Amino acid sequence: MSVVGRFRLIVPGATAKPAPKMGQALGPLGINMMNFCKDFNARTQKVRPEVPLQCTLVPKTDRTYKFFLRTPQAQWFLQRCARIPKGGDYGAAAAPVGNITLKELFHIAKAKSMDPQLVGVPIRTICLSLIRTAKAMGILVSKELQPEFSKRDDQPVEALQALKAFQALRKAARRKRSETGSGGPVALTTSKQRKQQRLHLCKVCVGFAWLVQVRKHLLPAFSPGCWRLVVHLVQRERWPLWGGGADCSAGSSNGRRQRGCRSQRSSRRPATRCSG
């Protein structure tokens, strides 16, 4: 009889039910889902329902198991205190999306100090770790609530899950609309790819807006010959012009001046990036 491994699960407290995700984790280990749910609910019957507890499962070769419980993740505590469904997409690089006080942060640290791996760790160390986590989520930590977040507590905590689902549906609809309604050769990327790459919108001298998606150090490598190839593709494939106006034609100098493009007077000059 030996230990197979350690597996981490996030299970709602006191209301664990057989689910596909749980079956994918417990099925290969030969653990009965019903028995695991009964044992888990019996141990967490004094916990508030639907609290996402962290569970470390240790199965053995004879199909027996034991599990350890931990408090919810720090992100869950911070989101509940700040009354936001999710953290900011850009963290500390953008405006804060929520605000919590130092007193609330201290109570979160007291709750996290009950985890087995944090037993004996000073509260100050846990608070500093929570401050860094809040900063990465775009949550401002201050002594008192800021004026722009003074009405934070008016939003009920129970509505956060519904608000998160609504935002996910709206984001999916926006992504689907952008995929089906793109008129030109625009490369669709995910948010992670948009962070790794820069999108440069450059207007060619023929009045066509071309979306160049390259890294910053590759942009100067575009020569006038590359732009002439782009112009040839535009004329052959008849891609739509930026804005679709008649003044933005290939032979119109007025259209170029109205669009604000800087024309290339000599073919020896490198490709210039126009202000979009």
N, C-alpha and C positions, 0 to 999 in steps of 0.2 A: 504494500500500500504506500504509494508515493503521491506527492502533490503534482498535479498536471500543470498548474500555473496560477497566475493571479489575473483576474478580469475585473475591470471597473465598469459599473453600471450606474445610471441615474434613474432612480425609481421613485414615483410619487409616494409619499408617506401615508400609511394606513389605508391606501386605496389601490394597492397593486393588483393588476388584473392581467391575465394572459394576453399578450400582444405580439404582433409579428416581429417587432424589433427584439423583444425579449426572447422569442422563440429562436431567432437566428443566433443569439448568444448562448442560450442554454441547450439547444438541440444537439449541436456537435459534442457537447460535454456529457450527454446522457442524463441530464437533470430534468426531472419532471417539473413543468412550469407551475402546475397547480400546487404541488407541495411547497415549492419555493415561495409562491405568493402567500400561502397560508402562514408559513414561518415568518415571512417579512412583515405581514400585517399584524401578526401577534406581537412581534417585537416593537413595532412602531404605533401601537394603538393609542399611545398618549401624545403622539405628535399631531400637529394640526394637519388635516387632510390636504392632499395635493401639493405638499411641500416637496420639491425635488431633492431627495436625499442622495448622497453619494454612497454607493455600496461597492465594497471590494469583495468579490467572490473568489473563494479558494477551493476548487474541486479536486477530488482525489481519484485515483484509478479504480477504486471499488464503487464509484458513483455516489459516494457520500460527499458532503460539502460543508463548509462553514463560511460565514460572511461577516464582515465588519461594516459598521455604519459610521458615516461622517456627516458633518453639517453641510448644508448647501454650499455651492460655489460662492466666492466673494462677489462675482458679477451679479448674481441673483440678489444678494443683500443690497448692493449699491443701487440696482435698478428699482428695487422696491422703495428704498428710502427717497430716491430722487424722483419717483413717480414717472418713469420713462419706460417704454416697452423694450427699447434696445439702446445700446451705446451709440455714440457718434461714429460716423464712417471715417473721419479724419483725425480723431483723437484730440490732442492738444493743439494741433495745427489750425483748427477752426474754432469758431465761437463755441462756448460751452453749451451743452444740451440739457444739463441738469445741475443741481446744486444740493449739497448736503452739508451739515454742520459737523464740527469736530466732536460734539457730544454724540451724535448718531454714529460717527465713525468709531468712537470708543466702544459703544455698545456692540457694534459689529465685530470689533476685535475681541471683545469678551466672549462672544458666541464662537468665534473661530478658534479661540484658545482651547476649546474642548476637544478639538481633533487630536487623534493619537500622536501625529507627527509634530504637533505644536505644543504638546505638554512640556512645560518648563521653559518655553520661549517667552522672553519679556513682552509685555503688552505694547511697549513702545516700538519694538521691532515689528510686531504685527501691524500696528497702526501705520508705520512708514511703508510697509508693503501694500497696505490697502490704499494709501494715498497715491502711490505709483500706479496701482490698478485703476483707480478713479481717473487719474490724469490721462491714461491711455484710452479710457472710454469716453473722454470728453466731459467728465463730471467735475465741477468746481467744488473744492473743499474750502470752506471758510468758517470763521468763528460764528457768524450770524448769516441768515439767509439774505441773499442779494435782492434788491428791489424788484428785478425782473422775474424772480422766482418766488415772490411773496405769496402768490396764489397756488403754490405747488400742492399743498395739502387738500385743495378743493377737489382734486381728481381722486376718485376711490381707487384703492389698490386692486380691487376685484376686476376693474375694467381694463387693466393693463394687458391681460392675455388676449381679450377681444380686440384691443387696439393694435396689438402686435400682429394678429392674424389679418386685420384689415389692411395694415401697411404692407404686409407680404403680398396680398392679393393685388393691391394697387401697383406695387413694383413689378409684379409679373405681367400685369396688363400693359404697363408702360414699355416693358421689354418686348412684349409681343407686338405692340403697335410700332415700335421702332424697327423691328425685323421685317414686318410686312409692308411698311410705308416708306422704306428708304428708296429714293429715286435714283441715286447715283452710286458709283463704286465706293461705298463707305464700308470700311471694315469694322464689323461689330466686335467689341471686346467686352470682357468681364471687368468688374471693378478692380480685381487684382492685377489684370493686365494693364489697365489704365494707369495704375500706380507705377508700374515698371517702365512704361513707355510714355512718350510725350506725343500729343496729337498736334500737328502743325497744319494750320489752314492757310495755304498759300494761293494767291490768285495769279494765274499765268497771264501773259500779256494779251492773249486772245479773249480775255473776259471770262474764262472758265475757272471755277473754283475747284481746286484739286486737293484732296485730303491725303497728305503724306504722313504715313505712320512709320517713323523711323526713330532710332535713338538720336540723341543730341549730337553725338560726334560723327554720325553718318550724314547729317543734313548738308554740310559743305561739299560732300562728294558728288552732289548732283551738278552735272555740267550742263551747258546750253544744249548739247546734243540730246541729253535726257529730256529736256523740256520740249525739244522739237519732236521727239518720239511721242510725248504726251499729246501734243497738238495734232499729230497725225492720227492717233487713236481717237481723239475727240471728233475729228472730222469724219473718220471712217465709221465709227460706231454710233455717231450722232448722240452722244451722251448729253443730257440736259445741261444747259448753262446755269450758272449760279444766279438765281433770281428769275430766270426765264424771260427777262425783258428784251425788247428789240434793240435797245441801245447798247447791249452787251454782246454784239456780234463780233466775228473774228476780224473784220476789216474796219471797224469803227474806232477811231482814235478818241472820239468824244466819250464813248463808253468806257474806254480805259481810264480817261481822266476822271470821269464821274465815280468809277469804282475805286480810285485811289491807288492803282497799280503803278509801279515804277518800271517802265519799259527798259529792255536791254538794247542799248544803242550799238553795242559791239558784241560779236559772237565770242570774243576772247574773254569778256568779263564773266566771272563765275555767276551761277544762279543766285539771284537776290531773293531774300524772303520778304514778302510784302506784308504790310500791317493789315491784319484782318479786321 
